[in-house]
């Protein structure tokens, strides 16, 4: 039998990573996580040469696995994998390499997701320090700006976040083209910040453009489609179109429950928004039931100051204090 060379092995591992990525893109998160775990384990055990391409491939496998775990709501596992990956590339490629910045950026996303904004800001600042000193027009910088904008939105700093979101759209459009899914994600991010400032027409246009791209690439049942449906629901709600808003929230919830699970923070964020719609339209029993579900499912998974959990607890306490059925 012909012995496989290191270069053939690298190609094989890269192909396995790409196949796992396709599973993740289709929303088959558990299957993707299993495949990525297998690739990452094999790469760690394989006696490959001490070269930069090998180190970068190992990092890519760990990073993809961490992202899959994050999507599945396995936050501790995601954080542990990213810290291992960051320490590895810092040792093998240098403390200021792009991969260290990418790991810090991804850790910022984990901390933001579980309601630790101060730690998220620290990770994003470290990523920015490295990337600004290398190539401020890079894809990695655009990704960081996207995440900084998302953190600003979660903290109510929408005007500040809008600046970063617009720059992310500009950078990734120039790098990837207007129809790329990453540009669609940037448009959705920008739309959320515009909606928070009451710029509803421009926000709706952003969500419509993003939704068209995601549906073309992924089909209707995908977490990015669900996110944009939820955002369009929020706009309909602000315009007083409660029946349309409810339909959109319910469709987004159905997609999220089937793709990321009942207790994922994204699912709970949508349910929390639907609960508020019930609250403002005087359907208090439905609102109470939804808020109780959010609290019960989120409490074991996120910190006490997570914004969605805080919101649900606050409105539930308000309903209880007012004695509304």
N, C-alpha and C positions, 0 to 999 in steps of 0.2 A: 504493500500500500504506500502511496506517495505521502511523504511527511508534509504537513502544512507548515508554511513559514509564518513568522510573526506578522508579516503584512497580510497574509491570507486570514490569519486569526482576527486581526483588527477589522478587516472587511466583514467577516462573519458576525462579530460582535456589533458592529455598526448596523448591519442589516437587521439583527435581532432587536436593537434599540428602535429602529425605524418602524418595525412591525408592531412593537409594543405601543409606540406613539400613535399609530393608526387606530389601535384599539381604544386608546384614551380619547382621541379625537371623535370617535363614534359614540363616546359615552359609556363604553364598556370598562368602567373604572376598576372593578375588582380583577377582571381578567388582565387588564393592563398592569396593575400592581403586582400580580403574581409573575407575569412575564418579566417585568423590570427587576423584581427581586432576584429572579433567577439569573438574569444577565449581570446584575451588580455583583452577586455572589461569585459567579464564574470569573468575572474580571478580577475580583480581589484575589482569588485563589490561583489564577493563571500566572505562570512564570514568564511574563512578557518583559521585553527589554525596558530599561530605564530611560525612556525618551518622552519628550513633551507630548507627542500625539497619543501615547499610551496613557499618560497622566490625564490628559484632557478627556479621553474617552471614558476613563473610570469616573471622572467628575461628572460627565454628562449622564452616565447611568445612575449615579447617586442622586443627582439633581432631578432627573425625570421621575425616579422612584419617590422622592420627597414630594414632588408636585402631585403625584397620584394619591399619596397618603393624605395630603392636605385636602384634596377634593373629596376624599372619603371621610374626612373629619377626624383622622388619626393625627392630632396635632403634636402630641409628644413625640411620636415616631418621626414625623416630618422634621421637627426641630432637631432631633438627635442626628438624623441622617445629614442634614445640611451643615450642622456643626462639624461632623466628621469630614464631610466633603471639603469644607472651607479650610480646615486645619491641614488636610492632605495637600491641597494645591498650594497653600501658603508655604509648606515645607518643600514641595517638589518644584514649584514654578516661581516662587518668590512672593513676599507678603503684599506686594502692590500689583499683582497680576490681575487681569480682567476677571478671571474666575473667582478670585477672592471677593471682588466687588459684586459679582453675580450672586454668590452665596449669601453675602450680607443683605443684598436686596431681597432675596427670597426669604431670609429669616425675618426681615421687616414685614413681609406679607403675612407670615405665620403669626407674629406678635399682634399685628393689626387685627387679624381675623379673630383672635381669642380675647381681644379687648385690652391689649397692653400698648397703648399709643406711645408712651414715653420710650419704651424699648424699641418700638418700630422706628421712631424718629432717630434713635441712636444708630440703628442698623443702616437706615437710609443715608444718614450723614456720612457714615464710613464708606458706603458705596459711592456716594457723590464725590468724596475726597479723591478716591482712586480714579474714577472715570473722568472727572474734570481735568485731571492731570495727564490723561492719555488722549482721549478723543471726545470732546464735548458734543460732537455731532453723530455719535455712534448709535447703533441699535440698542446697545445696553443702556445708554443714557436715556434714550426715549422710553425704554421700559421702566427705568427708575422714575422718570417724570410722571409717567402714568400712575405709578404706585403712590408717589407723593401727592398727586392730585386726589387719589382715592382716600388717602388718610385725611387730607384737608376737608374733604366732603364729610367724612364721618365725625369730624370735630367741629363742623359748622363754619369752617373758613372757606366758604365757597368762592368768593372773589379771588382769593389767593390761589386756590386750587384750579380755577379756570385758566389762569396764566400758564400753569404747568401742563394742564390738559391740552391747551391749544398748541403748545410747543411740541408735545408728544405727537399730536396729529400731524404737525408740519414735518417733523423729522421722519416719522415712519412712512408717511406718504411719499416723501422724496426717496427713501431707501427701498420701499417695497411696492409702491403703486397704490392707487386709490382703492382698488378692489380687494386688497389683502385682508385676511381676518384680523390681523393685529391692528390695522387701521380702523376696522369696524369696532374693535374693543376700545380703542382710543375715542372714537366718536361717541360710543355709549357712555364712557366715563365723562366726557365733556357735556353730554346731554344731561346727566344727573346733576352736574354742578350748575348748569344753566337753569334747570327746573327748580333747584333750591333757591335761586335768585329771582324766580318768577318770570324768567325769559322763556315762556312756554312754547311759542312758535318755533324759535330756533332749536330749543331742546327736542321738540317733537320731530323736527327735520333730521336731527342727529340720530335719534332712535330709529326712525324709519329707514335711513340709509344703512345703519348697522344691522338692523333686522333683515333687510334684503340680502346683505352679504352672508350673514350667518345661515339663513335658510337655504341659500344657493349652495353653500359648501356642506352644511351638516344635515339639512332637512329640518323638520319642525320640532322634533323631540331632542333638544340639546339644551344644556345649561345656559349657554349664551343667549339662545332664543328666549328662554324663560326669563332671564334677567331683563331683556329689552321689553318683553311683554309686561313685566311688572312696572317698568318705568313708564310705559305708555299708559298703564292703568293709573299711575299716580297723577299724570297730566289730566286724564279724563276726570279723575276725582276732583282735582282743583278747579276744573271747569264746571263742576256740578253734574257731570254725566255719571251718576252713581251706578246705574245698571250696566253700562259699558265697562266701567272700572271693575265691578265685581266679576264680570265675565273674564276679563283679562287676567285679574289676580288668580282666579280659579284655574285657568288654563296654565298659567305659570307654575302654580303649586303642583298641579298634576305632573307636569314635566319634571320639576325638581324632585318630587317624591320618588319618581321612577328612576331618576338618573343619579342623584347624590344622596337620597334617603330622607326619611321623615324628620330626623333630628339634626340635619346639617344646618349651620347658621344661615346659609342662603335661603333654604326652605323656610326657616323660622323668621327670617327677615320679611319674606313675602307674606307669611301668615300674620305677622305683627301688623303689616300695612293693611291687610284685609280686615283685621280686627278693628283698626282705627276707622276704616270705612264704615263698618257696622256701628261703631260708637257714634260717629257724627250723623249717621242716618237713623239714629234712635232704635237700632236693633240691639238692645243692650244684652240680652241673653246670649246672642251669637257672639257678641264682642267679648263677654266674660269667658265663654267657653274657649274661644280662640286664644285669648291672653293666658288663660290657665295652661293651655297646651304648650305655648311658647315657653313659659316659665318652667314647666315640668321637664321639657325636653332639653332646654338650653342649660339649665343649672348645672348638670353634671359635666358639661363640656367646655364651658367658657368661664372667664373670671367674673366676679360679682359686678364689676363696672363696665361690662360689655354693653355697648349702646342699645342693642336690641333687647337684651334682658332687662336693662334699666327701664326702657320705655314700657315694656310689657308689665313689669311690676308696678310702675307708677300709675298706669291707667287702670290696672286691676285694683289697686288701692283706692283710686278715685271712685270707681264704680261701687266698691264695698262701702266707702265712707258715705256716699250719697244714698246708699240703700237701694240701688237700682237693680231690678231683677234681671 
